[in-house]
Amino acid sequence: MKFITFVRRHKALTLLTLISMVVLIVLFQNSDSVDFKVLFWQFSAQKVILILGAMFLGYIVG
């Protein structure tokens, strides 16, 4: 029951978590052929996963 209450109160956080999980699953499946280009930087899927993992860990620890 507490989980349902949490989901109702934090709809945006729950939606963001679900979208992030879908993006991570797609990145893991296509990590060999995915490259991101932002301005003049180019990131591979492994780097993006590492950056997202570090951000998530920092959020949890902080």
C-alpha positions, 0 to 999 in steps of 0.5 A, a space after each residue: 500500500 505504501 508503494 501505491 501512495 508513493 507513486 500517487 504523490 510523486 508522479 513526476 519522479 515515477 515517470 522520470 524513473 520509468 523513462 530513464 529505465 527505458 532509455 538505459 535498456 535501449 542504450 545497453 542493447 545498442 551500445 556498440 552502434 550508438 553515438 551522441 553528438 552534442 555541439 563538438 563533443 561526441 559520446 559513446 553509449 558507454 560514456 553516457 551510461 557511466 555519466 548517468 550512473 554517476 549522477 544517480 549515485 550522487 543523487 542517492 548519496 546526497 
